[in-house]
Amino acid sequence: MLAKIDADLCAQVAAGLGLAAPAPDPVDVAAPSPALAQIKPTPFPIEGRIVGVVAGDGADLKGVAKLREALEAEGALLRVIAPHGGQLTTGRDVEIVERTFATARSIEFDALLVADGAPKDSDFRALVMLQEGFRHLKVIGAWGDGTEVLEAASIDVGAPGVLVAKKLGGKLTAGLIAALGMHRAWARTPLVAASAVPPTV
């Protein structure tokens, strides 16, 4: 099959396997299918997308609940990530912990946010998870002093697809939903031609 796609790649793979490369057999390249494109100027639906929110006891759990409600209205899910299992409490507000720093992995999430009041001495596993999400061009964000956790992870809060706000409100929530719809923050990579990058949030 590689001989039909790329003769040079086919020859390299064959050499690595110790086999003779088949003769090149190129096929006509079909027109690209818009249905299969990951980069397009209009947003995708966000049903089924998963947003992880790093929080802890004393964090803005009211904000987490409001964000969950807004995401669920769009068909997306929110998962609370915390230093420990069980539940978090801030005053009378309670949130169930759905992932801990020991069990969460960046690949589970389409976006990662840090809540106001999240632990500043975040476990290195939480910082690595945020760094991985950033490198994978996922939407990253924070509100309130959650930005300090992003800074601890050496994430550029001015980079495309990094959303920050003093408090969780409609602007941050709408920005998150719009950015999720673009699938990734394509403008963060030099590998995508500037003309192919849709507007960023």
SEPA-417083 format. One record per residue: x negated, y, z negated of N, C-alpha, C in turn; residue in one letter. Coordinates in nm, 4 decimals, decimal comma. Example, Ala and Ser with C-alpha at 12.3 -4.5 7.8 and 13.67 -1.06 7.14 Angstrom:
# residues 2
(atom (-1,3190; -0,5690; -0,7800); (-1,2300; -0,4500; -0,7800); (-1,3200; -0,3300; -0,7800); "A") (atom (-1,2850; -0,2250; -0,7080); (-1,3670; -0,1060; -0,7140); (-1,2900; 0,0030; -0,7870); "S") 
//
This chain:
# residues 201
(atom (-0,0831; -0,1206; 0,0000); (0,0000; 0,0000; 0,0000); (-0,0871; 0,1265; 0,0000); "M") (atom (-0,2018; 0,1210; -0,0715); (-0,2886; 0,2388; -0,0730); (-0,3414; 0,2703; 0,0666); "L") (atom (-0,3588; 0,1679; 0,1493); (-0,4076; 0,1903; 0,2853); (-0,3084; 0,2713; 0,3663); "A") (atom (-0,1830; 0,2689; 0,3291); (-0,0804; 0,3458; 0,3992); (-0,0769; 0,4909; 0,3499); "K") (atom (-0,1382; 0,5153; 0,2327); (-0,1269; 0,6473; 0,1701); (-0,2563; 0,7280; 0,1826); "I") (atom (-0,3700; 0,6650; 0,1440); (-0,4968; 0,7380; 0,1394); (-0,6114; 0,6395; 0,1607); "D") (atom (-0,6739; 0,6449; 0,2772); (-0,7792; 0,5484; 0,3119); (-0,8986; 0,5596; 0,2177); "A") (atom (-0,9376; 0,6829; 0,1791); (-1,0531; 0,7002; 0,0904); (-1,0256; 0,6406; -0,0477); "D") (atom (-0,9079; 0,6705; -0,1008); (-0,8719; 0,6151; -0,2312); (-0,8662; 0,4632; -0,2235); "L") (atom (-0,8099; 0,4105; -0,1148); (-0,8007; 0,2664; -0,0957); (-0,9396; 0,2033; -0,0975); "C") (atom (-1,0359; 0,2658; -0,0269); (-1,1716; 0,2129; -0,0206); (-1,2377; 0,2145; -0,1583); "A") (atom (-1,2143; 0,3204; -0,2380); (-1,2723; 0,3288; -0,3719); (-1,2160; 0,2204; -0,4641); "Q") (atom (-1,0849; 0,1994; -0,4566); (-1,0224; 0,0972; -0,5412); (-1,0721; -0,0410; -0,5009); "V") (atom (-1,0798; -0,0660; -0,3701); (-1,1272; -0,1957; -0,3218); (-1,2702; -0,2210; -0,3669); "A") (atom (-1,3559; -0,1174; -0,3582); (-1,4945; -0,1333; -0,4014); (-1,5023; -0,1652; -0,5504); "A") (atom (-1,4191; -0,0992; -0,6286); (-1,4171; -0,1246; -0,7728); (-1,3726; -0,2656; -0,8054); "G") (atom (-1,2880; -0,3230; -0,7213); (-1,2389; -0,4594; -0,7423); (-1,3280; -0,5641; -0,6762); "L") (atom (-1,4285; -0,5165; -0,5987); (-1,5154; -0,6096; -0,5295); (-1,4481; -0,6757; -0,4099); "G") (atom (-1,3541; -0,6057; -0,3482); (-1,2795; -0,6584; -0,2346); (-1,3060; -0,5742; -0,1108); "L") (atom (-1,2798; -0,6348; 0,0042); (-1,2884; -0,5591; 0,1292); (-1,1648; -0,4710; 0,1403); "A") (atom (-1,1850; -0,3472; 0,1811); (-1,0716; -0,2560; 0,1957); (-0,9938; -0,2904; 0,3222); "A") (atom (-0,8619; -0,2931; 0,3136); (-0,7836; -0,3163; 0,4357); (-0,7975; -0,1976; 0,5302); "P") (atom (-0,7697; -0,2231; 0,6576); (-0,7776; -0,1161; 0,7571); (-0,6759; -0,0082; 0,7233); "A") (atom (-0,7126; 0,1178; 0,7427); (-0,6159; 0,2256; 0,7181); (-0,4911; 0,2066; 0,8027); "P") (atom (-0,3784; 0,2291; 0,7412); (-0,2494; 0,2112; 0,8104); (-0,1575; 0,3262; 0,7707); "D") (atom (-0,1947; 0,4503; 0,8085); (-0,1169; 0,5656; 0,7609); (0,0265; 0,5635; 0,8111); "P") (atom (0,1133; 0,6127; 0,7246); (0,2553; 0,6241; 0,7615); (0,2898; 0,7719; 0,7689); "V") (atom (0,3929; 0,8037; 0,8430); (0,4376; 0,9424; 0,8515); (0,4879; 0,9874; 0,7148); "D") (atom (0,4488; 1,1071; 0,6758); (0,4919; 1,1613; 0,5467); (0,6328; 1,2173; 0,5612); "V") (atom (0,7211; 1,1678; 0,4786); (0,8597; 1,2152; 0,4829); (0,8678; 1,3551; 0,4220); "A") (atom (0,9696; 1,4258; 0,4602); (0,9928; 1,5579; 0,4006); (1,0156; 1,5416; 0,2512); "A") (atom (0,9615; 1,6312; 0,1688); (0,9818; 1,6188; 0,0240); (1,1292; 1,6264; -0,0130); "P") (atom (1,1657; 1,5488; -0,1133); (1,3044; 1,5459; -0,1592); (1,3231; 1,6440; -0,2741); "S") (atom (1,4094; 1,7421; -0,2594); (1,4358; 1,8355; -0,3710); (1,4852; 1,7637; -0,4961); "P") (atom (1,5523; 1,6503; -0,4774); (1,6057; 1,5763; -0,5922); (1,4946; 1,5178; -0,6787); "A") (atom (1,3752; 1,4979; -0,6187); (1,2646; 1,4396; -0,6932); (1,1641; 1,5431; -0,7431); "L") (atom (1,1834; 1,6685; -0,7059); (1,0874; 1,7728; -0,7416); (1,0956; 1,8062; -0,8904); "A") (atom (0,9792; 1,8184; -0,9541); (0,9745; 1,8627; -1,0932); (0,9564; 2,0130; -1,1038); "Q") (atom (0,9136; 2,0746; -0,9956); (0,8953; 2,2195; -0,9944); (0,9940; 2,2788; -0,8951); "I") (atom (1,0825; 2,3623; -0,9446); (1,1771; 2,4298; -0,8564); (1,2168; 2,5617; -0,9199); "K") (atom (1,2705; 2,6531; -0,8402); (1,2983; 2,7875; -0,8936); (1,4211; 2,7955; -0,9830); "P") (atom (1,5048; 2,6934; -0,9823); (1,6245; 2,6969; -1,0670); (1,6123; 2,5915; -1,1764); "T") (atom (1,6684; 2,6162; -1,2929); (1,6503; 2,5230; -1,4048); (1,7274; 2,3927; -1,3887); "P") (atom (1,6719; 2,2890; -1,4469); (1,7400; 2,1607; -1,4578); (1,8365; 2,1682; -1,5766); "F") (atom (1,9350; 2,0785; -1,5820); (2,0141; 2,0659; -1,7059); (1,9227; 2,0153; -1,8176); "P") (atom (1,9542; 2,0436; -1,9411); (1,8666; 1,9996; -2,0502); (1,9290; 1,8865; -2,1316); "I") (atom (2,0358; 1,8240; -2,0809); (2,0927; 1,7100; -2,1511); (1,9856; 1,6047; -2,1740); "E") (atom (1,9796; 1,5545; -2,2965); (1,8857; 1,4487; -2,3289); (1,7469; 1,4963; -2,3680); "G") (atom (1,7185; 1,6252; -2,3503); (1,5876; 1,6767; -2,3926); (1,5804; 1,6756; -2,5457); "R") (atom (1,4593; 1,6573; -2,5976); (1,4403; 1,6485; -2,7430); (1,3428; 1,7573; -2,7880); "I") (atom (1,3856; 1,8346; -2,8847); (1,3036; 1,9417; -2,9410); (1,2647; 1,9023; -3,0826); "V") (atom (1,1349; 1,9017; -3,1105); (1,0874; 1,8756; -3,2455); (1,0631; 2,0065; -3,3181); "G") (atom (1,1069; 2,0137; -3,4429); (1,0859; 2,1349; -3,5235); (1,0070; 2,0979; -3,6483); "V") (atom (0,8874; 2,1564; -3,6602); (0,8035; 2,1347; -3,7774); (0,8573; 2,2214; -3,8905); "V") (atom (0,8883; 2,1581; -4,0029); (0,9445; 2,2314; -4,1170); (0,8908; 2,1695; -4,2455); "A") (atom (0,9464; 2,2122; -4,3566); (0,9071; 2,1593; -4,4864); (0,9997; 2,2155; -4,5921); "G") (atom (0,9866; 2,1717; -4,7146); (1,0679; 2,2277; -4,8226); (1,0409; 2,3770; -4,8309); "D") (atom (1,1470; 2,4561; -4,8381); (1,1334; 2,6010; -4,8434); (1,1357; 2,6668; -4,7074); "G") (atom (1,1422; 2,5880; -4,6003); (1,1469; 2,6452; -4,4655); (1,2872; 2,6990; -4,4354); "A") (atom (1,2990; 2,7687; -4,3251); (1,4266; 2,8283; -4,2834); (1,5181; 2,7184; -4,2292); "D") (atom (1,5818; 2,6460; -4,3196); (1,6684; 2,5359; -4,2787); (1,7998; 2,5854; -4,2190); "L") (atom (1,8431; 2,7051; -4,2585); (1,9617; 2,7638; -4,1933); (1,9320; 2,7835; -4,0451); "K") (atom (1,8122; 2,8342; -4,0155); (1,7724; 2,8530; -3,8764); (1,7653; 2,7213; -3,8023); "G") (atom (1,7115; 2,6187; -3,8668); (1,7031; 2,4866; -3,8048); (1,8430; 2,4364; -3,7696); "V") (atom (1,9369; 2,4532; -3,8626); (2,0746; 2,4075; -3,8378); (2,1381; 2,4840; -3,7219); "A") (atom (2,1150; 2,6153; -3,7147); (2,1701; 2,6945; -3,6049); (2,1092; 2,6528; -3,4716); "K") (atom (1,9788; 2,6262; -3,4722); (1,9120; 2,5829; -3,3500); (1,9649; 2,4469; -3,3064); "L") (atom (1,9845; 2,3575; -3,4010); (2,0399; 2,2257; -3,3693); (2,1769; 2,2393; -3,3025); "R") (atom (2,2599; 2,3259; -3,3597); (2,3945; 2,3459; -3,3052); (2,3893; 2,3983; -3,1616); "E") (atom (2,3001; 2,4948; -3,1370); (2,2881; 2,5520; -3,0021); (2,2367; 2,4488; -2,9023); "A") (atom (2,1407; 2,3675; -2,9438); (2,0865; 2,2659; -2,8535); (2,1881; 2,1562; -2,8255); "L") (atom (2,2581; 2,1135; -2,9291); (2,3580; 2,0078; -2,9092); (2,4712; 2,0539; -2,8189); "E") (atom (2,5012; 2,1835; -2,8215); (2,6037; 2,2371; -2,7305); (2,5616; 2,2231; -2,5846); "A") (atom (2,4289; 2,2143; -2,5616); (2,3746; 2,1977; -2,4259); (2,3419; 2,0514; -2,3952); "E") (atom (2,3707; 1,9636; -2,4907); (2,3423; 1,8217; -2,4701); (2,2027; 1,7795; -2,5102); "G") (atom (2,1264; 1,8702; -2,5710); (1,9902; 1,8385; -2,6149); (1,9912; 1,8002; -2,7631); "A") (atom (1,8800; 1,7468; -2,8103); (1,8694; 1,7001; -2,9478); (1,7581; 1,7727; -3,0220); "L") (atom (1,7722; 1,7830; -3,1517); (1,6685; 1,8404; -3,2369); (1,6261; 1,7354; -3,3380); "L") (atom (1,4964; 1,7236; -3,3594); (1,4427; 1,6317; -3,4586); (1,3561; 1,7109; -3,5564); "R") (atom (1,3850; 1,6973; -3,6856); (1,3079; 1,7652; -3,7894); (1,1831; 1,6833; -3,8202); "V") (atom (1,0675; 1,7497; -3,8181); (0,9385; 1,6864; -3,8459); (0,8835; 1,7507; -3,9727); "I") (atom (0,8477; 1,6697; -4,0706); (0,8058; 1,7252; -4,2000); (0,6911; 1,6448; -4,2594); "A") (atom (0,6277; 1,6989; -4,3652); (0,5157; 1,6271; -4,4281); (0,5575; 1,4959; -4,4935); "P") (atom (0,6858; 1,4858; -4,5323); (0,7317; 1,3659; -4,6035); (0,8678; 1,3246; -4,5492); "H") (atom (0,9054; 1,2012; -4,5773); (1,0355; 1,1515; -4,5352); (1,1460; 1,1942; -4,6299); "G") (atom (1,2670; 1,1461; -4,6059); (1,3802; 1,1788; -4,6918); (1,4529; 1,3017; -4,6440); "G") (atom (1,4537; 1,4051; -4,7272); (1,5215; 1,5281; -4,6883); (1,4442; 1,6503; -4,7365); "Q") (atom (1,4732; 1,7627; -4,6712); (1,4146; 1,8909; -4,7086); (1,5212; 1,9746; -4,7760); "L") (atom (1,4789; 2,0590; -4,8683); (1,5742; 2,1496; -4,9330); (1,5157; 2,2892; -4,9407); "T") (atom (1,6012; 2,3851; -4,9149); (1,5695; 2,5261; -4,9342); (1,6943; 2,5879; -4,9958); "T") (atom (1,6882; 2,6153; -5,1242); (1,8089; 2,6619; -5,1922); (1,9156; 2,5530; -5,1833); "G") (atom (2,0307; 2,5896; -5,1260); (2,1383; 2,4914; -5,1102); (2,1372; 2,4238; -4,9737); "R") (atom (2,0470; 2,4665; -4,8864); (2,0399; 2,4087; -4,7522); (1,9596; 2,2794; -4,7556); "D") (atom (2,0103; 2,1802; -4,6839); (1,9466; 2,0487; -4,6799); (1,9365; 2,0031; -4,5342); "V") (atom (1,8238; 1,9463; -4,4972); (1,8060; 1,8859; -4,3656); (1,7431; 1,7481; -4,3832); "E") (atom (1,7932; 1,6505; -4,3092); (1,7347; 1,5171; -4,3106); (1,6063; 1,5186; -4,2277); "I") (atom (1,5021; 1,4580; -4,2793); (1,3756; 1,4472; -4,2056); (1,3871; 1,3294; -4,1092); "V") (atom (1,3670; 1,3575; -3,9804); (1,3798; 1,2516; -3,8797); (1,2452; 1,1972; -3,8338); "E") (atom (1,1390; 1,2731; -3,8555); (1,0031; 1,2278; -3,8263); (0,9111; 1,2898; -3,9311); "R") (atom (0,8056; 1,2195; -3,9650); (0,7042; 1,2767; -4,0533); (0,5786; 1,3020; -3,9703); "T") (atom (0,4834; 1,3712; -4,0297); (0,3576; 1,3958; -3,9585); (0,2876; 1,2632; -3,9265); "F") (atom (0,3174; 1,1594; -4,0056); (0,2555; 1,0284; -3,9817); (0,3252; 0,9514; -3,8704); "A") (atom (0,4513; 0,9839; -3,8423); (0,5257; 0,9041; -3,7438); (0,5589; 0,9787; -3,6154); "T") (atom (0,5447; 1,1103; -3,6134); (0,5798; 1,1873; -3,4928); (0,4637; 1,1877; -3,3940); "A") (atom (0,4964; 1,1851; -3,2663); (0,3967; 1,1947; -3,1594); (0,4465; 1,2936; -3,0552); "R") (atom (0,3548; 1,3669; -2,9965); (0,3928; 1,4720; -2,9017); (0,4709; 1,4183; -2,7829); "S") (atom (0,4451; 1,2927; -2,7441); (0,5131; 1,2374; -2,6262); (0,6628; 1,2235; -2,6452); "I") (atom (0,7100; 1,2259; -2,7701); (0,8541; 1,2124; -2,7962); (0,9325; 1,3380; -2,7614); "E") (atom (0,8643; 1,4507; -2,7537); (0,9346; 1,5779; -2,7499); (0,9114; 1,6528; -2,6192); "F") (atom (1,0156; 1,7235; -2,5757); (1,0048; 1,8100; -2,4583); (0,9624; 1,9502; -2,4982); "D") (atom (0,9772; 1,9832; -2,6251); (0,9353; 2,1128; -2,6788); (0,9091; 2,0949; -2,8274); "A") (atom (0,8214; 2,1795; -2,8822); (0,7896; 2,1765; -3,0246); (0,7942; 2,3177; -3,0796); "L") (atom (0,8661; 2,3342; -3,1905); (0,8738; 2,4639; -3,2567); (0,8302; 2,4488; -3,4015); "L") (atom (0,7874; 2,5601; -3,4590); (0,7516; 2,5634; -3,6012); (0,8449; 2,6616; -3,6699); "V") (atom (0,9134; 2,6143; -3,7721); (1,0098; 2,6977; -3,8439); (0,9402; 2,7952; -3,9375); "A") (atom (1,0053; 2,9075; -3,9609); (0,9599; 3,0006; -4,0638); (0,9552; 2,9249; -4,1964); "D") (atom (0,8475; 2,9405; -4,2706); (0,8357; 2,8733; -4,3998); (0,7780; 2,7335; -4,3915); "G") (atom (0,7411; 2,6879; -4,2723); (0,6769; 2,5570; -4,2608); (0,5428; 2,5608; -4,3335); "A") (atom (0,4942; 2,4461; -4,3820); (0,3680; 2,4458; -4,4580); (0,2525; 2,5060; -4,3792); "P") (atom (0,1816; 2,6012; -4,4400); (0,0678; 2,6655; -4,3713); (-0,0551; 2,5748; -4,3706); "K") (atom (-0,0638; 2,4876; -4,4723); (-0,1755; 2,3940; -4,4765); (-0,1348; 2,2648; -4,4076); "D") (atom (-0,0787; 2,2802; -4,2861); (-0,0245; 2,1656; -4,2143); (-0,1294; 2,0571; -4,1958); "S") (atom (-0,0848; 1,9367; -4,2131); (-0,1654; 1,8181; -4,1893); (-0,2249; 1,8258; -4,0489); "D") (atom (-0,3483; 1,7789; -4,0339); (-0,4140; 1,7874; -3,9034); (-0,3345; 1,7152; -3,7961); "F") (atom (-0,2535; 1,6145; -3,8360); (-0,1741; 1,5418; -3,7375); (-0,0677; 1,6310; -3,6761); "R") (atom (-0,0137; 1,7233; -3,7548); (0,0845; 1,8180; -3,7001); (0,0159; 1,9139; -3,6039); "A") (atom (-0,1047; 1,9581; -3,6396); (-0,1786; 2,0491; -3,5514); (-0,2151; 1,9800; -3,4205); "L") (atom (-0,2575; 1,8541; -3,4280); (-0,2912; 1,7788; -3,3069); (-0,1675; 1,7620; -3,2194); "V") (atom (-0,0527; 1,7341; -3,2808); (0,0717; 1,7182; -3,2058); (0,1053; 1,8473; -3,1304); "M") (atom (0,0905; 1,9617; -3,1949); (0,1162; 2,0900; -3,1294); (0,0158; 2,1158; -3,0174); "L") (atom (-0,1110; 2,0847; -3,0424); (-0,2138; 2,1039; -2,9398); (-0,1861; 2,0161; -2,8179); "Q") (atom (-0,1482; 1,8918; -2,8421); (-0,1173; 1,8013; -2,7305); (0,0009; 1,8528; -2,6501); "E") (atom (0,1053; 1,8964; -2,7199); (0,2213; 1,9515; -2,6503); (0,1835; 2,0710; -2,5644); "G") (atom (0,0966; 2,1553; -2,6176); (0,0507; 2,2721; -2,5420); (-0,0257; 2,2284; -2,4173); "F") (atom (-0,1172; 2,1327; -2,4328); (-0,1961; 2,0861; -2,3182); (-0,1096; 2,0157; -2,2137); "R") (atom (-0,0009; 1,9561; -2,2585); (0,0895; 1,8878; -2,1651); (0,1928; 1,9831; -2,1056); "H") (atom (0,1705; 2,1118; -2,1245); (0,2530; 2,2182; -2,0656); (0,3947; 2,2218; -2,1210); "L") (atom (0,4151; 2,1656; -2,2381); (0,5485; 2,1685; -2,2978); (0,5731; 2,3039; -2,3628); "K") (atom (0,6986; 2,3376; -2,3783); (0,7357; 2,4622; -2,4450); (0,6957; 2,4512; -2,5917); "V") (atom (0,6280; 2,5536; -2,6407); (0,5845; 2,5595; -2,7803); (0,6393; 2,6896; -2,8370); "I") (atom (0,6794; 2,6892; -2,9630); (0,7321; 2,8128; -3,0194); (0,7283; 2,8143; -3,1710); "G") (atom (0,7621; 2,9292; -3,2252); (0,7675; 2,9462; -3,3702); (0,8469; 3,0711; -3,4011); "A") (atom (0,9019; 3,0736; -3,5204); (0,9627; 3,1983; -3,5664); (0,9151; 3,2274; -3,7085); "W") (atom (0,9164; 3,3570; -3,7406); (0,8675; 3,3996; -3,8714); (0,7206; 3,3640; -3,8876); "G") (atom (0,6837; 3,3217; -4,0086); (0,5429; 3,2904; -4,0327); (0,5029; 3,1535; -3,9774); "D") (atom (0,5937; 3,0888; -3,9053); (0,5578; 2,9659; -3,8338); (0,4495; 2,9909; -3,7302); "G") (atom (0,4376; 3,1178; -3,6869); (0,3319; 3,1507; -3,5903); (0,1931; 3,1253; -3,6484); "T") (atom (0,1812; 3,1303; -3,7820); (0,0515; 3,1048; -3,8440); (0,0066; 2,9609; -3,8211); "E") (atom (0,1023; 2,8696; -3,8129); (0,0690; 2,7294; -3,7853); (0,0208; 2,7157; -3,6415); "V") (atom (0,0840; 2,7873; -3,5486); (0,0362; 2,7851; -3,4098); (-0,1066; 2,8382; -3,4026); "L") (atom (-0,1323; 2,9456; -3,4753); (-0,2670; 3,0030; -3,4753); (-0,3675; 2,9059; -3,5365); "E") (atom (-0,3252; 2,8323; -3,6405); (-0,4132; 2,7324; -3,7020); (-0,4459; 2,6207; -3,6038); "A") (atom (-0,3527; 2,5966; -3,5092); (-0,3744; 2,4949; -3,4053); (-0,4474; 2,5525; -3,2847); "A") (atom (-0,4904; 2,6793; -3,2937); (-0,5615; 2,7492; -3,1845); (-0,4777; 2,7587; -3,0581); "S") (atom (-0,3474; 2,7779; -3,0759); (-0,2581; 2,7950; -2,9620); (-0,2404; 2,9438; -2,9354); "I") (atom (-0,2616; 2,9846; -2,8128); (-0,2489; 3,1248; -2,7715); (-0,1011; 3,1617; -2,7682); "D") (atom (-0,0590; 3,2440; -2,8636); (0,0836; 3,2789; -2,8719); (0,1282; 3,3695; -2,7574); "V") (atom (0,0334; 3,4172; -2,6770); (0,0688; 3,4989; -2,5615); (0,0724; 3,4204; -2,4320); "G") (atom (0,0471; 3,2896; -2,4394); (0,0428; 3,2074; -2,3183); (0,1830; 3,1825; -2,2637); "A") (atom (0,1961; 3,1563; -2,1328); (0,3275; 3,1241; -2,0759); (0,3888; 3,0026; -2,1462); "P") (atom (0,5175; 3,0106; -2,1714); (0,5870; 2,8985; -2,2341); (0,5681; 2,8881; -2,3834); "G") (atom (0,5020; 2,9884; -2,4451); (0,4896; 2,9916; -2,5913); (0,5836; 3,1013; -2,6406); "V") (atom (0,6864; 3,0614; -2,7128); (0,7917; 3,1533; -2,7550); (0,7792; 3,1828; -2,9033); "L") (atom (0,7694; 3,3098; -2,9391); (0,7603; 3,3474; -3,0801); (0,8569; 3,4618; -3,1086); "V") (atom (0,9055; 3,4640; -3,2317); (0,9969; 3,5701; -3,2735); (0,9860; 3,5875; -3,4245); "A") (atom (1,0215; 3,7058; -3,4721); (1,0166; 3,7310; -3,6167); (1,1200; 3,6470; -3,6901); "K") (atom (1,2344; 3,6233; -3,6245); (1,3354; 3,5367; -3,6844); (1,4071; 3,4612; -3,5736); "K") (atom (1,4686; 3,3506; -3,6124); (1,5420; 3,2725; -3,5141); (1,6698; 3,3464; -3,4794); "L") (atom (1,6871; 3,3764; -3,3541); (1,8067; 3,4453; -3,3080); (1,8430; 3,4005; -3,1691); "G") (atom (1,9403; 3,4704; -3,1128); (1,9891; 3,4340; -2,9806); (1,8834; 3,4435; -2,8737); "G") (atom (1,7929; 3,5425; -2,8860); (1,6916; 3,5606; -2,7823); (1,5958; 3,4422; -2,7785); "K") (atom (1,5476; 3,3987; -2,8956); (1,4558; 3,2850; -2,9001); (1,5269; 3,1573; -2,8550); "L") (atom (1,6490; 3,1380; -2,9010); (1,7236; 3,0178; -2,8645); (1,7505; 3,0139; -2,7147); "T") (atom (1,7933; 3,1268; -2,6585); (1,8201; 3,1326; -2,5141); (1,6916; 3,1121; -2,4352); "A") (atom (1,5809; 3,1691; -2,4841); (1,4527; 3,1504; -2,4177); (1,4087; 3,0053; -2,4190); "G") (atom (1,4319; 2,9368; -2,5307); (1,3973; 2,7950; -2,5421); (1,4788; 2,7119; -2,4435); "L") (atom (1,6094; 2,7367; -2,4384); (1,6966; 2,6602; -2,3486); (1,6568; 2,6837; -2,2026); "I") (atom (1,6278; 2,8093; -2,1685); (1,5875; 2,8400; -2,0305); (1,4536; 2,7742; -1,9974); "A") (atom (1,3579; 2,7788; -2,0912); (1,2268; 2,7193; -2,0665); (1,2356; 2,5678; -2,0566); "A") (atom (1,3203; 2,5060; -2,1384); (1,3409; 2,3616; -2,1297); (1,3930; 2,3222; -1,9922); "L") (atom (1,4787; 2,4074; -1,9363); (1,5370; 2,3798; -1,8054); (1,4360; 2,3810; -1,6925); "G") (atom (1,3194; 2,4450; -1,7142); (1,2148; 2,4468; -1,6115); (1,1221; 2,3262; -1,6240); "M") (atom (1,1497; 2,2389; -1,7213); (1,0795; 2,1127; -1,7433); (0,9446; 2,1314; -1,8108); "H") (atom (0,8602; 2,2184; -1,7607); (0,7301; 2,2446; -1,8196); (0,6945; 2,3917; -1,7973); "R") (atom (0,5975; 2,4397; -1,8721); (0,5472; 2,5765; -1,8524); (0,4372; 2,5687; -1,7473); "A") (atom (0,4789; 2,5587; -1,6214); (0,3851; 2,5339; -1,5112); (0,2794; 2,6424; -1,4986); "W") (atom (0,3100; 2,7640; -1,5387); (0,2144; 2,8735; -1,5244); (0,0927; 2,8570; -1,6153); "A") (atom (0,0968; 2,7605; -1,7080); (-0,0175; 2,7381; -1,7965); (-0,1273; 2,6555; -1,7300); "R") (atom (-0,1031; 2,6038; -1,6116); (-0,2060; 2,5231; -1,5471); (-0,2527; 2,5870; -1,4173); "T") (atom (-0,3836; 2,5850; -1,3921); (-0,4346; 2,6384; -1,2655); (-0,4117; 2,5416; -1,1505); "P") (atom (-0,3643; 2,4193; -1,1808); (-0,3480; 2,3179; -1,0765); (-0,2248; 2,3421; -0,9905); "L") (atom (-0,1344; 2,4246; -1,0395); (-0,0135; 2,4539; -0,9635); (-0,0326; 2,5873; -0,8933); "V") (atom (-0,0146; 2,5888; -0,7634); (-0,0314; 2,7129; -0,6879); (0,0640; 2,8191; -0,7422); "A") (atom (0,0139; 2,9407; -0,7502); (0,0940; 3,0487; -0,8077); (0,2262; 3,0643; -0,7357); "A") (atom (0,2278; 3,0395; -0,6057); (0,3522; 3,0560; -0,5302); (0,4556; 2,9499; -0,5669); "S") (atom (0,4095; 2,8374; -0,6257); (0,5023; 2,7308; -0,6593); (0,5553; 2,7419; -0,8015); "A") (atom (0,4966; 2,8319; -0,8787); (0,5371; 2,8428; -1,0182); (0,6605; 2,9296; -1,0304); "V") (atom (0,7691; 2,8753; -1,0873); (0,8874; 2,9569; -1,1069); (0,8645; 3,0612; -1,2145); "P") (atom (0,9518; 3,1587; -1,2236); (0,9355; 3,2611; -1,3268); (0,9284; 3,1965; -1,4639); "P") (atom (0,8422; 3,2505; -1,5516); (0,8288; 3,1950; -1,6851); (0,9101; 3,2771; -1,7837); "T") (atom (0,9396; 3,2123; -1,8956); (1,0147; 3,2780; -2,0014); (0,9178; 3,3392; -2,0999); "V") 
//
